[in-house]
Amino acid sequence: MFCADWALMFGFCGASLRQLRAAGFSDDALLRSPAPAVLGAVSGTFAALVLYPLDFVRQTATAATGTAGRPVFAWSSIPFGACAFGLFLRPGGADAPLSDRAARALGASAVALAAE
């Protein structure tokens, strides 16, 4: 995982939530399981598809395996997004104290890294 994956996932997830809210979906409906995990997986897929032809980081990393020069699909972005957003996005999360949100963010990141 590198910063372009994360930035694309975060942007896609935020834009999707904004569009769904504008379409009339409530926060309770959007943040009820399994919706956040599904949105995270879709965001991860979007990031992997966008980066596929431009993924110079994975192309360089695979040079030792003999696959250098070929685009490498970022499969790991899908479980990472599902875990990161699936565990972090919860009802009432914006109203929680900062320490609770930070703990949830660290926990979601740790699980997402393990899934990746």
PyMOL CGO cylinders between C-alpha atoms (Angstrom):
from pymol import cmd
from pymol.cgo import CYLINDER

trace = [
    CYLINDER, 0.00, 0.00, 0.00, 1.31, 3.41, -0.81, 0.3, 1, 1, 1, 1, 1, 1,
    CYLINDER, 1.31, 3.41, -0.81, -0.12, 6.90, -0.58, 0.3, 1, 1, 1, 1, 1, 1,
    CYLINDER, -0.12, 6.90, -0.58, -1.76, 7.01, -4.03, 0.3, 1, 1, 1, 1, 1, 1,
    CYLINDER, -1.76, 7.01, -4.03, -3.87, 3.93, -3.17, 0.3, 1, 1, 1, 1, 1, 1,
    CYLINDER, -3.87, 3.93, -3.17, -4.96, 5.45, 0.12, 0.3, 1, 1, 1, 1, 1, 1,
    CYLINDER, -4.96, 5.45, 0.12, -5.70, 8.89, -1.37, 0.3, 1, 1, 1, 1, 1, 1,
    CYLINDER, -5.70, 8.89, -1.37, -7.83, 7.42, -4.15, 0.3, 1, 1, 1, 1, 1, 1,
    CYLINDER, -7.83, 7.42, -4.15, -9.71, 5.13, -1.75, 0.3, 1, 1, 1, 1, 1, 1,
    CYLINDER, -9.71, 5.13, -1.75, -10.35, 7.95, 0.70, 0.3, 1, 1, 1, 1, 1, 1,
    CYLINDER, -10.35, 7.95, 0.70, -11.52, 10.32, -2.05, 0.3, 1, 1, 1, 1, 1, 1,
    CYLINDER, -11.52, 10.32, -2.05, -13.78, 7.74, -3.67, 0.3, 1, 1, 1, 1, 1, 1,
    CYLINDER, -13.78, 7.74, -3.67, -15.29, 6.72, -0.33, 0.3, 1, 1, 1, 1, 1, 1,
    CYLINDER, -15.29, 6.72, -0.33, -15.95, 10.35, 0.67, 0.3, 1, 1, 1, 1, 1, 1,
    CYLINDER, -15.95, 10.35, 0.67, -17.44, 11.26, -2.71, 0.3, 1, 1, 1, 1, 1, 1,
    CYLINDER, -17.44, 11.26, -2.71, -19.62, 8.14, -2.65, 0.3, 1, 1, 1, 1, 1, 1,
    CYLINDER, -19.62, 8.14, -2.65, -20.92, 8.91, 0.84, 0.3, 1, 1, 1, 1, 1, 1,
    CYLINDER, -20.92, 8.91, 0.84, -21.68, 12.49, -0.21, 0.3, 1, 1, 1, 1, 1, 1,
    CYLINDER, -21.68, 12.49, -0.21, -23.59, 11.30, -3.30, 0.3, 1, 1, 1, 1, 1, 1,
    CYLINDER, -23.59, 11.30, -3.30, -25.54, 8.69, -1.33, 0.3, 1, 1, 1, 1, 1, 1,
    CYLINDER, -25.54, 8.69, -1.33, -26.50, 11.28, 1.30, 0.3, 1, 1, 1, 1, 1, 1,
    CYLINDER, -26.50, 11.28, 1.30, -27.66, 13.64, -1.47, 0.3, 1, 1, 1, 1, 1, 1,
    CYLINDER, -27.66, 13.64, -1.47, -29.76, 10.78, -2.87, 0.3, 1, 1, 1, 1, 1, 1,
    CYLINDER, -29.76, 10.78, -2.87, -31.62, 10.59, 0.45, 0.3, 1, 1, 1, 1, 1, 1,
    CYLINDER, -31.62, 10.59, 0.45, -29.82, 7.82, 2.34, 0.3, 1, 1, 1, 1, 1, 1,
    CYLINDER, -29.82, 7.82, 2.34, -29.51, 8.46, 6.08, 0.3, 1, 1, 1, 1, 1, 1,
    CYLINDER, -29.51, 8.46, 6.08, -26.24, 8.16, 7.97, 0.3, 1, 1, 1, 1, 1, 1,
    CYLINDER, -26.24, 8.16, 7.97, -27.72, 5.27, 9.96, 0.3, 1, 1, 1, 1, 1, 1,
    CYLINDER, -27.72, 5.27, 9.96, -28.44, 3.35, 6.75, 0.3, 1, 1, 1, 1, 1, 1,
    CYLINDER, -28.44, 3.35, 6.75, -25.04, 4.16, 5.24, 0.3, 1, 1, 1, 1, 1, 1,
    CYLINDER, -25.04, 4.16, 5.24, -23.07, 3.19, 8.33, 0.3, 1, 1, 1, 1, 1, 1,
    CYLINDER, -23.07, 3.19, 8.33, -24.97, 0.00, 9.22, 0.3, 1, 1, 1, 1, 1, 1,
    CYLINDER, -24.97, 0.00, 9.22, -22.97, -3.20, 8.63, 0.3, 1, 1, 1, 1, 1, 1,
    CYLINDER, -22.97, -3.20, 8.63, -21.99, -4.42, 6.07, 0.3, 1, 1, 1, 1, 1, 1,
    CYLINDER, -21.99, -4.42, 6.07, -22.34, -1.16, 4.08, 0.3, 1, 1, 1, 1, 1, 1,
    CYLINDER, -22.34, -1.16, 4.08, -19.02, 0.41, 5.23, 0.3, 1, 1, 1, 1, 1, 1,
    CYLINDER, -19.02, 0.41, 5.23, -17.05, -2.75, 4.40, 0.3, 1, 1, 1, 1, 1, 1,
    CYLINDER, -17.05, -2.75, 4.40, -18.70, -3.00, 0.98, 0.3, 1, 1, 1, 1, 1, 1,
    CYLINDER, -18.70, -3.00, 0.98, -18.00, 0.68, 0.32, 0.3, 1, 1, 1, 1, 1, 1,
    CYLINDER, -18.00, 0.68, 0.32, -14.39, 0.14, 1.42, 0.3, 1, 1, 1, 1, 1, 1,
    CYLINDER, -14.39, 0.14, 1.42, -13.99, -2.85, -0.90, 0.3, 1, 1, 1, 1, 1, 1,
    CYLINDER, -13.99, -2.85, -0.90, -15.47, -0.89, -3.81, 0.3, 1, 1, 1, 1, 1, 1,
    CYLINDER, -15.47, -0.89, -3.81, -13.16, 2.03, -2.99, 0.3, 1, 1, 1, 1, 1, 1,
    CYLINDER, -13.16, 2.03, -2.99, -10.17, -0.34, -2.95, 0.3, 1, 1, 1, 1, 1, 1,
    CYLINDER, -10.17, -0.34, -2.95, -11.21, -1.81, -6.29, 0.3, 1, 1, 1, 1, 1, 1,
    CYLINDER, -11.21, -1.81, -6.29, -11.58, 1.67, -7.75, 0.3, 1, 1, 1, 1, 1, 1,
    CYLINDER, -11.58, 1.67, -7.75, -8.10, 2.66, -6.55, 0.3, 1, 1, 1, 1, 1, 1,
    CYLINDER, -8.10, 2.66, -6.55, -6.56, -0.54, -7.92, 0.3, 1, 1, 1, 1, 1, 1,
    CYLINDER, -6.56, -0.54, -7.92, -8.23, -0.07, -11.32, 0.3, 1, 1, 1, 1, 1, 1,
    CYLINDER, -8.23, -0.07, -11.32, -7.16, 3.57, -11.60, 0.3, 1, 1, 1, 1, 1, 1,
    CYLINDER, -7.16, 3.57, -11.60, -3.58, 2.81, -10.60, 0.3, 1, 1, 1, 1, 1, 1,
    CYLINDER, -3.58, 2.81, -10.60, -3.22, -0.41, -12.62, 0.3, 1, 1, 1, 1, 1, 1,
    CYLINDER, -3.22, -0.41, -12.62, -1.46, 1.03, -15.68, 0.3, 1, 1, 1, 1, 1, 1,
    CYLINDER, -1.46, 1.03, -15.68, 0.49, 3.63, -13.66, 0.3, 1, 1, 1, 1, 1, 1,
    CYLINDER, 0.49, 3.63, -13.66, 1.59, 1.56, -10.66, 0.3, 1, 1, 1, 1, 1, 1,
    CYLINDER, 1.59, 1.56, -10.66, 5.32, 2.24, -10.82, 0.3, 1, 1, 1, 1, 1, 1,
    CYLINDER, 5.32, 2.24, -10.82, 5.84, 1.26, -7.18, 0.3, 1, 1, 1, 1, 1, 1,
    CYLINDER, 5.84, 1.26, -7.18, 4.65, -2.32, -7.68, 0.3, 1, 1, 1, 1, 1, 1,
    CYLINDER, 4.65, -2.32, -7.68, 6.40, -2.56, -11.05, 0.3, 1, 1, 1, 1, 1, 1,
    CYLINDER, 6.40, -2.56, -11.05, 9.70, -1.68, -9.37, 0.3, 1, 1, 1, 1, 1, 1,
    CYLINDER, 9.70, -1.68, -9.37, 9.04, -4.04, -6.46, 0.3, 1, 1, 1, 1, 1, 1,
    CYLINDER, 9.04, -4.04, -6.46, 8.38, -6.95, -8.82, 0.3, 1, 1, 1, 1, 1, 1,
    CYLINDER, 8.38, -6.95, -8.82, 11.58, -6.46, -10.82, 0.3, 1, 1, 1, 1, 1, 1,
    CYLINDER, 11.58, -6.46, -10.82, 13.29, -9.17, -8.76, 0.3, 1, 1, 1, 1, 1, 1,
    CYLINDER, 13.29, -9.17, -8.76, 10.62, -11.75, -9.65, 0.3, 1, 1, 1, 1, 1, 1,
    CYLINDER, 10.62, -11.75, -9.65, 11.02, -11.38, -13.40, 0.3, 1, 1, 1, 1, 1, 1,
    CYLINDER, 11.02, -11.38, -13.40, 7.75, -9.57, -13.98, 0.3, 1, 1, 1, 1, 1, 1,
    CYLINDER, 7.75, -9.57, -13.98, 9.32, -6.13, -14.38, 0.3, 1, 1, 1, 1, 1, 1,
    CYLINDER, 9.32, -6.13, -14.38, 7.77, -3.87, -16.99, 0.3, 1, 1, 1, 1, 1, 1,
    CYLINDER, 7.77, -3.87, -16.99, 4.32, -5.42, -16.72, 0.3, 1, 1, 1, 1, 1, 1,
    CYLINDER, 4.32, -5.42, -16.72, 1.62, -3.57, -14.80, 0.3, 1, 1, 1, 1, 1, 1,
    CYLINDER, 1.62, -3.57, -14.80, 0.76, -5.30, -11.54, 0.3, 1, 1, 1, 1, 1, 1,
    CYLINDER, 0.76, -5.30, -11.54, -2.81, -5.17, -10.26, 0.3, 1, 1, 1, 1, 1, 1,
    CYLINDER, -2.81, -5.17, -10.26, -3.07, -3.95, -6.66, 0.3, 1, 1, 1, 1, 1, 1,
    CYLINDER, -3.07, -3.95, -6.66, -5.25, -6.77, -5.30, 0.3, 1, 1, 1, 1, 1, 1,
    CYLINDER, -5.25, -6.77, -5.30, -4.28, -5.89, -1.74, 0.3, 1, 1, 1, 1, 1, 1,
    CYLINDER, -4.28, -5.89, -1.74, -6.10, -2.53, -1.97, 0.3, 1, 1, 1, 1, 1, 1,
    CYLINDER, -6.10, -2.53, -1.97, -9.45, -4.35, -1.87, 0.3, 1, 1, 1, 1, 1, 1,
    CYLINDER, -9.45, -4.35, -1.87, -9.16, -6.07, 1.55, 0.3, 1, 1, 1, 1, 1, 1,
    CYLINDER, -9.16, -6.07, 1.55, -7.29, -3.06, 2.90, 0.3, 1, 1, 1, 1, 1, 1,
    CYLINDER, -7.29, -3.06, 2.90, -10.17, -0.73, 1.96, 0.3, 1, 1, 1, 1, 1, 1,
    CYLINDER, -10.17, -0.73, 1.96, -12.80, -3.14, 3.24, 0.3, 1, 1, 1, 1, 1, 1,
    CYLINDER, -12.80, -3.14, 3.24, -11.10, -3.44, 6.63, 0.3, 1, 1, 1, 1, 1, 1,
    CYLINDER, -11.10, -3.44, 6.63, -10.04, 0.18, 6.99, 0.3, 1, 1, 1, 1, 1, 1,
    CYLINDER, -10.04, 0.18, 6.99, -13.40, 1.74, 6.13, 0.3, 1, 1, 1, 1, 1, 1,
    CYLINDER, -13.40, 1.74, 6.13, -15.49, -1.19, 7.37, 0.3, 1, 1, 1, 1, 1, 1,
    CYLINDER, -15.49, -1.19, 7.37, -14.07, -0.90, 10.87, 0.3, 1, 1, 1, 1, 1, 1,
    CYLINDER, -14.07, -0.90, 10.87, -13.64, 2.86, 11.05, 0.3, 1, 1, 1, 1, 1, 1,
    CYLINDER, -13.64, 2.86, 11.05, -17.01, 4.07, 9.74, 0.3, 1, 1, 1, 1, 1, 1,
    CYLINDER, -17.01, 4.07, 9.74, -19.55, 3.56, 12.49, 0.3, 1, 1, 1, 1, 1, 1,
    CYLINDER, -19.55, 3.56, 12.49, -22.80, 5.30, 13.45, 0.3, 1, 1, 1, 1, 1, 1,
    CYLINDER, -22.80, 5.30, 13.45, -22.16, 8.26, 15.74, 0.3, 1, 1, 1, 1, 1, 1,
    CYLINDER, -22.16, 8.26, 15.74, -18.46, 8.22, 14.93, 0.3, 1, 1, 1, 1, 1, 1,
    CYLINDER, -18.46, 8.22, 14.93, -18.25, 11.93, 14.19, 0.3, 1, 1, 1, 1, 1, 1,
    CYLINDER, -18.25, 11.93, 14.19, -19.72, 12.74, 17.62, 0.3, 1, 1, 1, 1, 1, 1,
    CYLINDER, -19.72, 12.74, 17.62, -17.35, 10.44, 19.53, 0.3, 1, 1, 1, 1, 1, 1,
    CYLINDER, -17.35, 10.44, 19.53, -14.50, 11.95, 21.55, 0.3, 1, 1, 1, 1, 1, 1,
    CYLINDER, -14.50, 11.95, 21.55, -11.23, 12.40, 19.71, 0.3, 1, 1, 1, 1, 1, 1,
    CYLINDER, -11.23, 12.40, 19.71, -9.54, 9.67, 21.75, 0.3, 1, 1, 1, 1, 1, 1,
    CYLINDER, -9.54, 9.67, 21.75, -12.22, 7.15, 20.72, 0.3, 1, 1, 1, 1, 1, 1,
    CYLINDER, -12.22, 7.15, 20.72, -11.93, 8.12, 17.04, 0.3, 1, 1, 1, 1, 1, 1,
    CYLINDER, -11.93, 8.12, 17.04, -8.13, 7.88, 17.21, 0.3, 1, 1, 1, 1, 1, 1,
    CYLINDER, -8.13, 7.88, 17.21, -8.29, 4.45, 18.83, 0.3, 1, 1, 1, 1, 1, 1,
    CYLINDER, -8.29, 4.45, 18.83, -10.78, 3.26, 16.21, 0.3, 1, 1, 1, 1, 1, 1,
    CYLINDER, -10.78, 3.26, 16.21, -8.57, 4.64, 13.40, 0.3, 1, 1, 1, 1, 1, 1,
    CYLINDER, -8.57, 4.64, 13.40, -5.48, 2.91, 14.78, 0.3, 1, 1, 1, 1, 1, 1,
    CYLINDER, -5.48, 2.91, 14.78, -7.34, -0.36, 15.25, 0.3, 1, 1, 1, 1, 1, 1,
    CYLINDER, -7.34, -0.36, 15.25, -8.86, -0.23, 11.75, 0.3, 1, 1, 1, 1, 1, 1,
    CYLINDER, -8.86, -0.23, 11.75, -5.45, 0.55, 10.25, 0.3, 1, 1, 1, 1, 1, 1,
    CYLINDER, -5.45, 0.55, 10.25, -3.80, -2.34, 12.10, 0.3, 1, 1, 1, 1, 1, 1,
    CYLINDER, -3.80, -2.34, 12.10, -6.44, -4.82, 10.92, 0.3, 1, 1, 1, 1, 1, 1,
    CYLINDER, -6.44, -4.82, 10.92, -6.27, -3.42, 7.37, 0.3, 1, 1, 1, 1, 1, 1,
    CYLINDER, -6.27, -3.42, 7.37, -2.48, -3.80, 7.30, 0.3, 1, 1, 1, 1, 1, 1,
    CYLINDER, -2.48, -3.80, 7.30, -2.80, -7.39, 8.51, 0.3, 1, 1, 1, 1, 1, 1,
    CYLINDER, -2.80, -7.39, 8.51, -5.43, -8.09, 5.82, 0.3, 1, 1, 1, 1, 1, 1,
    CYLINDER, -5.43, -8.09, 5.82, -3.20, -6.60, 3.16, 0.3, 1, 1, 1, 1, 1, 1,
]
cmd.load_cgo(trace, "trace")
